């Protein structure tokens, strides 16, 4: 275990994130002095961080480093200068550089977006793209490659969202928390469908009550996008899908909806009959998500389908008329070297989807992957600049551009998730959920609604994750939304 000792509690999350990024194989603990004895296994450096009135001191393996605070009265400045000092110390000690530097948040494109919006006509002190690049490199130690990626995506997002109704609009998310099986890496709210088949009707009844509430509560707002995710929505039988989609279409005004997505997801849940139901109710975008096109890896991560089933599901979707199909991939899966990623990209390129979402594996405590790593070692996870570049080049060969990006805690290689798409097939909801500029009403077990108020405040309310509790307490879930929308 690698322990970090503080003389007082401050910025624990940021400290943990940076130290963990430099030492991904270690369990990192952050302690306040006096609450727990400092521990070290003797092989790793010991880290102490001392906050003083006008300075911060970092002691690493007996060597002390200090930074004098430029504006100690301003908490954001203190946090940034702490992260810069800690980064410099750890980088020098390990010989590593992190692609995103000191950035620990999940939305690095928001930094570039903020400056691009301030650069609008009529604003003062406009920043050029070169200014934004310099700022991200000097302030956050971002690599040039990642800073340019963030700027490029922010420019594209700005164009894609130009017609979105922010204050007067909203988007709708509906969660179906069932899957054929639970994947090794998954920490989402999902339950094996075989255990819940007899209660799907009850779940849909609860969902319909939430739908009725949102229909009334948002009747004066414009609906911009609808996303049905999970879990795996296509674990529902055709008639169950028909019941859900007919309720959604009958309840909301779709006249200005720019995108209607259903995450079909796993190939072992996709049938022609289900695709026809989706098409019948006007779904415009679906996902067929293999995560990898290597059978050995599919077996390891608990996907009980074959590569051939993925290809067949994709062909079925094309035959049924879907012209906007996304595929999800994960880089850094157990045992996958660059040769595996190359094979996956070759197979995906042959299918030629309309968009591609490339995830860097995130190691979640709630997933079975954490236990797998304990047994097999983190060195079996290979996510590198080279594998990220293989995916980016593959997307470019399919005429796709990067259009949204986000990061997660404990990502393999300290990289990012990037969505690529051909022109006109960008996932609008994906951008909206990241940019946090529009209210998202989220229905179903384990979902989180997000209200964006005119004054810029963002408030959230969540639904319980357990399906049985969601069904039982649906009136309470609705009441939470009522309070959220009340401001």
C-alpha positions in Angstrom: 0.0 0.0 0.0 1.1 3.5 -0.8 0.0 6.0 1.9 -0.2 9.8 1.6 -0.2 11.8 4.9 -1.7 15.3 5.1 -1.4 17.7 8.0 -5.0 18.8 7.4 -7.8 17.6 5.2 -7.7 19.4 1.8 -8.1 18.3 -1.8 -8.0 14.6 -0.9 -9.7 13.5 -4.2 -7.3 15.4 -6.4 -4.2 14.1 -4.5 -5.4 10.5 -4.6 -6.2 10.8 -8.4 -2.7 12.2 -9.3 -0.8 9.7 -7.1 -2.8 6.8 -8.4 -2.2 7.8 -12.0 1.6 7.6 -11.3 1.2 4.3 -9.4 -1.7 2.4 -11.0 -0.6 -0.9 -9.5 -0.7 0.4 -5.9 -3.5 0.8 -3.5 -3.3 4.5 -2.6 -4.6 5.8 0.7 -4.8 9.4 1.8 -4.7 10.0 5.6 -4.9 13.1 7.7 -2.2 13.3 10.3 -3.4 11.8 13.6 -6.2 9.7 12.2 -4.0 6.8 11.1 -0.4 5.7 11.3 1.6 6.3 8.2 2.3 3.1 6.4 4.6 2.0 3.6 5.7 -1.3 2.3 9.3 -0.1 2.1 9.7 -0.3 -1.6 7.5 2.5 -2.7 8.1 6.2 -1.8 6.5 7.7 1.3 4.5 10.9 0.6 3.7 13.7 3.0 2.0 16.9 2.1 2.0 19.8 4.5 -0.2 22.9 4.0 1.2 26.1 5.5 -0.1 29.6 5.4 1.7 30.7 2.3 3.4 27.5 1.0 2.9 23.8 0.4 5.6 21.2 1.1 5.8 17.7 -0.4 8.1 15.2 1.2 8.9 12.2 -1.1 11.2 9.5 0.2 13.0 11.9 2.5 13.4 14.7 0.0 11.4 17.9 0.5 10.0 20.1 -2.2 8.2 23.4 -1.7 6.0 25.8 -3.6 5.2 29.3 -2.4 1.5 30.1 -3.0 0.8 33.0 -5.3 -2.6 33.7 -3.9 -3.1 31.6 -0.7 -6.5 33.2 0.0 -8.0 31.7 -3.3 -8.9 28.1 -2.9 -8.9 27.3 -6.7 -5.4 28.8 -7.0 -4.1 26.8 -4.0 -5.6 23.6 -5.5 -4.0 24.1 -8.9 -0.6 25.0 -7.5 -0.7 22.0 -5.2 -1.5 19.7 -8.2 1.3 21.3 -10.2 3.9 20.7 -7.4 2.8 17.2 -6.8 2.9 16.4 -10.5 6.4 17.8 -10.9 7.7 15.8 -7.9 6.1 12.5 -9.0 7.1 13.0 -12.6 10.7 13.6 -11.7 10.7 10.6 -9.3 9.0 8.1 -11.6 10.3 9.4 -15.0 6.6 9.4 -16.2 4.5 12.1 -17.8 0.7 11.9 -17.8 -1.0 12.6 -21.1 -3.6 14.8 -19.3 -1.2 16.3 -16.8 -2.8 17.4 -13.6 -6.4 17.3 -14.9 -8.3 14.9 -12.7 -11.9 15.9 -13.8 -14.0 13.9 -16.3 -14.6 16.8 -18.7 -11.4 18.3 -20.0 -13.1 19.7 -23.1 -15.1 22.0 -20.9 -12.0 24.1 -20.3 -11.5 24.6 -24.1 -15.3 25.1 -24.6 -15.3 27.9 -21.9 -12.6 29.9 -23.7 -14.2 29.3 -27.1 -17.5 30.7 -25.9 -15.7 33.7 -24.3 -14.1 34.1 -27.7 -17.5 34.8 -29.3 -18.0 38.1 -31.1 -18.4 41.0 -28.7 -16.5 39.4 -25.8 -13.5 41.0 -24.3 -9.9 39.6 -24.3 -10.6 36.9 -26.8 -8.3 33.8 -26.7 -7.0 32.3 -29.9 -6.7 28.5 -30.2 -2.9 29.0 -29.7 -3.7 30.8 -26.5 -5.9 28.0 -25.3 -3.3 25.4 -26.2 -0.6 27.3 -24.2 -3.0 27.7 -21.2 -3.7 24.0 -21.0 -0.1 23.1 -21.3 1.2 25.7 -18.8 -1.6 25.4 -16.3 -2.4 21.7 -16.4 0.8 20.3 -18.0 -1.4 18.6 -20.7 0.5 17.1 -23.6 0.2 19.0 -26.8 -1.6 16.1 -28.4 -4.4 15.9 -25.7 -4.8 19.7 -25.5 -5.3 19.9 -29.3 -7.7 17.0 -29.1 -9.8 18.8 -26.5 -9.8 22.0 -28.5 -10.8 20.2 -31.7 -13.6 18.4 -30.0 -14.9 21.5 -28.2 -15.1 23.3 -31.6 -17.0 20.5 -33.1 -19.4 20.2 -30.1 -20.1 23.9 -30.3 -21.2 23.5 -33.9 -23.2 20.3 -33.3 -25.1 21.9 -30.4 -25.8 25.2 -32.0 -29.6 24.4 -32.4 -30.1 22.8 -29.0 -32.7 24.4 -26.7 -30.8 24.9 -23.5 -33.0 26.9 -21.1 -36.3 26.0 -22.8 -35.5 22.4 -23.6 -34.5 19.1 -22.0 -33.4 15.5 -22.9 -34.8 12.2 -21.8 -32.9 9.2 -20.6 -34.7 5.8 -19.8 -32.7 3.1 -18.1 -33.3 -0.6 -18.7 -31.2 -2.3 -16.0 -31.1 -5.8 -17.3 -28.4 -7.7 -19.2 -27.9 -11.2 -20.5 -24.9 -11.5 -18.1 -22.8 -9.1 -16.1 -19.5 -8.3 -17.9 -16.2 -8.5 -15.9 -15.5 -4.7 -16.1 -19.1 -3.5 -15.5 -20.2 -1.4 -12.5 -23.4 0.0 -14.0 -26.8 -0.8 -12.6 -27.6 -4.1 -14.4 -29.2 -7.4 -13.3 -29.2 -10.7 -15.2 -32.4 -10.8 -17.2 -33.1 -14.5 -16.4 -33.6 -13.6 -12.7 -36.1 -10.8 -13.5 -38.1 -12.1 -16.5 -41.2 -12.5 -14.4 -41.1 -8.9 -13.1 -40.2 -7.0 -16.3 -43.9 -6.0 -16.5 -43.9 -4.5 -13.0 -40.7 -2.6 -13.9 -42.4 -1.2 -17.1 -45.4 -0.2 -15.0 -43.2 1.8 -12.7 -41.4 3.4 -15.6 -44.8 4.4 -17.1 -45.7 6.2 -13.9 -42.4 8.2 -14.1 -43.1 8.9 -17.8 -46.5 10.3 -16.9 -45.0 12.6 -14.4 -42.2 13.9 -16.7 -44.7 14.4 -19.5 -46.8 16.7 -17.3 -43.8 18.4 -15.6 -42.0 19.2 -18.8 -45.0 19.9 -21.1 -43.9 23.5 -21.7 -40.3 22.5 -22.6 -38.9 21.3 -25.9 -37.6 17.7 -26.1 -34.3 17.6 -28.0 -33.0 14.0 -27.6 -34.1 10.7 -26.2 -31.7 7.9 -25.1 -32.8 4.5 -23.9 -29.8 2.8 -22.3 -28.9 0.3 -19.6 -28.0 -2.4 -19.0 -29.1 -3.7 -22.3 -32.5 -2.4 -23.5 -32.8 -5.2 -26.1 -32.9 -7.8 -23.3 -36.7 -6.9 -23.4 -38.8 -9.1 -25.5 -40.3 -7.6 -28.7 -43.7 -7.0 -27.1 -42.1 -5.5 -24.0 -40.1 -3.1 -26.3 -43.3 -2.3 -28.1 -45.1 -1.5 -24.8 -42.2 0.8 -23.7 -41.7 2.6 -27.0 -45.4 3.1 -27.7 -45.8 4.7 -24.3 -42.8 7.0 -24.9 -44.0 8.1 -28.4 -47.6 8.6 -27.1 -46.4 10.7 -24.1 -43.9 13.1 -25.6 -43.9 15.6 -28.5 -41.2 14.3 -30.9 -41.6 17.1 -33.4 -38.2 18.7 -32.5 -36.4 15.6 -31.3 -33.0 15.5 -33.1 -32.0 12.0 -32.1 -33.7 8.9 -30.7 -31.2 6.3 -29.5 -31.7 2.8 -28.2 -28.6 1.1 -27.0 -29.1 -2.4 -28.5 -25.7 -3.3 -27.1 -24.9 -6.9 -26.9 -25.2 -9.1 -29.9 -26.8 -12.0 -27.9 -29.8 -9.7 -27.3 -30.4 -8.5 -30.8 -33.0 -10.2 -33.1 -34.7 -9.1 -36.3 -38.0 -8.8 -34.6 -36.6 -6.4 -32.0 -34.9 -4.3 -34.6 -38.2 -4.1 -36.5 -39.9 -2.8 -33.3 -37.2 -0.1 -32.9 -37.6 0.9 -36.5 -41.4 1.0 -36.3 -41.3 3.5 -33.4 -38.8 5.8 -35.1 -35.6 5.0 -33.4 -32.9 6.8 -35.4 -29.7 5.6 -33.7 -28.7 2.3 -32.2 -25.5 0.7 -30.8 -24.1 -2.8 -31.5 -21.3 -3.0 -28.9 -18.8 -5.8 -29.1 -16.1 -4.1 -26.9 -13.6 -6.3 -28.7 -13.6 -8.5 -31.8 -11.3 -11.1 -30.3 -13.1 -14.2 -29.1 -10.6 -15.1 -26.4 -11.2 -11.7 -24.8 -15.0 -12.0 -25.1 -14.8 -15.2 -23.2 -12.6 -13.7 -20.4 -14.9 -10.7 -19.9 -18.1 -12.8 -19.7 -19.7 -11.9 -23.0 -21.6 -15.0 -24.0 -21.6 -14.4 -27.7 -19.3 -14.8 -30.6 -17.6 -12.4 -32.9 -19.7 -13.9 -35.7 -22.9 -13.0 -33.7 -21.7 -9.4 -33.6 -21.2 -9.3 -37.3 -24.6 -10.9 -37.9 -26.4 -8.5 -35.5 -24.7 -5.5 -37.4 -25.8 -6.9 -40.8 -29.4 -7.4 -39.5 -29.5 -3.8 -38.4 -28.4 -2.6 -41.8 -30.9 -4.9 -43.5 -33.7 -3.3 -41.3 -32.7 0.1 -42.5 -30.6 1.6 -39.7 -28.3 4.2 -41.1 -26.8 5.4 -37.8 -25.2 2.5 -36.0 -22.6 3.0 -33.3 -20.1 0.5 -32.0 -18.4 0.6 -28.6 -14.9 -0.7 -28.0 -12.8 -0.9 -24.9 -9.0 -0.6 -25.0 -6.9 -2.2 -22.2 -9.0 -5.3 -21.7 -7.1 -8.3 -20.1 -4.4 -9.6 -22.3 -5.1 -7.4 -25.3 -1.9 -6.1 -26.8 -1.7 -3.9 -29.9 -2.1 -6.9 -32.1 -5.5 -7.6 -30.6 -6.5 -4.0 -31.1 -5.4 -4.1 -34.7 -7.5 -7.2 -35.4 -10.5 -5.5 -33.7 -10.1 -2.4 -35.8 -9.7 -4.4 -39.0 -13.0 -6.3 -38.2 -14.8 -3.1 -37.3 -13.6 -1.3 -40.4 -15.0 -4.1 -42.6 -18.4 -3.5 -41.0 -18.1 0.3 -41.3 -20.3 1.7 -38.5 -21.4 5.3 -38.6 -19.9 6.1 -35.2 -17.4 4.5 -32.9 -17.0 5.1 -29.2 -13.5 4.1 -27.9 -13.3 3.6 -24.2 -10.1 3.2 -22.1 -10.8 0.5 -19.5 -11.7 2.0 -16.2 -11.1 -0.2 -13.1 -14.2 0.1 -10.9 -14.2 -1.2 -7.3 -17.7 -2.4 -7.8 -16.8 -4.6 -10.8 -15.4 -8.1 -10.8 -12.4 -6.8 -12.7 -10.9 -5.5 -9.4 -10.8 -9.1 -8.1 -9.5 -10.4 -11.5 -6.6 -7.9 -11.3 -5.7 -9.1 -7.8 -5.5 -12.6 -9.1 -3.8 -12.0 -12.4 -1.9 -8.7 -12.0 -2.5 -5.2 -13.5 0.4 -5.8 -15.9 -2.0 -7.8 -18.0 -3.8 -4.6 -19.0 -2.1 -2.9 -22.0 -3.4 0.5 -22.9 -0.8 2.7 -24.5 -0.3 5.7 -26.8 0.1 3.1 -29.6 -3.2 1.3 -29.0 -5.1 4.6 -28.7 -3.5 5.7 -32.0 -4.5 2.4 -33.7 -8.1 3.2 -32.8 -7.9 6.8 -33.8 -6.4 5.9 -37.2 -9.1 3.3 -37.7 -11.8 5.8 -37.1 -10.1 8.3 -39.5 -10.1 5.6 -42.2 -13.9 5.4 -41.8 -14.1 9.2 -42.3 -15.0 9.7 -38.6 -14.1 12.8 -36.5 -13.8 13.0 -32.7 -16.8 14.7 -31.3 -17.0 14.1 -27.6 -14.6 13.0 -24.8 -14.7 12.2 -21.2 -12.5 10.7 -18.6 -13.1 8.4 -15.6 -11.2 7.6 -12.4 -8.6 4.8 -12.6 -8.5 4.6 -16.4 -6.0 2.2 -17.9 -3.1 4.3 -19.2 -4.6 7.5 -17.7 -6.2 8.1 -21.1 -9.8 9.0 -22.1 -12.9 7.9 -23.8 -13.5 9.4 -27.3 -16.5 9.3 -29.5 -15.9 9.4 -33.3 -18.6 9.8 -36.0 -19.1 10.5 -39.6 -20.7 13.8 -40.5 -24.4 14.0 -39.4 -24.1 10.9 -37.2 -22.8 12.6 -34.0 -24.3 11.3 -30.8 -26.1 14.5 -29.5 -27.1 13.0 -26.2 -23.5 12.0 -25.5 -22.4 15.5 -25.8 -25.2 17.0 -23.7 -24.6 14.6 -20.8 -21.0 15.7 -20.7 -21.4 19.4 -21.2 -24.0 19.8 -18.5 -25.8 22.7 -20.2 -29.2 21.1 -20.5 -31.6 19.5 -18.0 -31.6 15.7 -18.4 -34.6 13.8 -17.0 -33.5 10.3 -16.2 -36.1 7.5 -15.6 -35.6 4.0 -14.3 -33.6 2.2 -11.6 -30.1 3.6 -10.9 -30.5 6.7 -13.1 -29.6 10.3 -12.1 -31.6 13.3 -13.3 -29.8 16.6 -13.7 -31.5 20.0 -13.6 -29.7 23.0 -15.1 -31.2 26.2 -13.8 -31.1 29.7 -15.5 -28.6 31.0 -13.0 -26.1 28.2 -13.9 -26.8 26.0 -10.9 -26.8 22.2 -11.5 -28.8 20.0 -9.1 -29.2 16.2 -9.2 -31.5 13.6 -7.9 -31.1 9.9 -8.2 -33.3 6.8 -8.4 -32.5 3.8 -6.2 -30.4 1.1 -8.0 -32.2 -1.9 -6.8 -35.0 -2.9 -9.2 -37.3 -4.3 -6.5 -36.9 -1.1 -4.4 -37.5 1.1 -7.5 -40.7 -0.7 -8.2 -41.8 -0.5 -4.6 -40.8 3.2 -4.1 -41.7 4.6 -7.5 -43.9 7.4 -5.9 -40.8 8.5 -3.8 -38.7 8.6 -7.0 -41.3 10.8 -8.7 -41.4 13.0 -5.6 -37.7 13.5 -5.8 -38.1 14.7 -9.4 -40.9 17.0 -8.3 -38.6 18.7 -5.8 -35.7 18.9 -8.3 -37.8 20.7 -10.8 -39.2 23.0 -8.2 -35.7 24.5 -8.0 
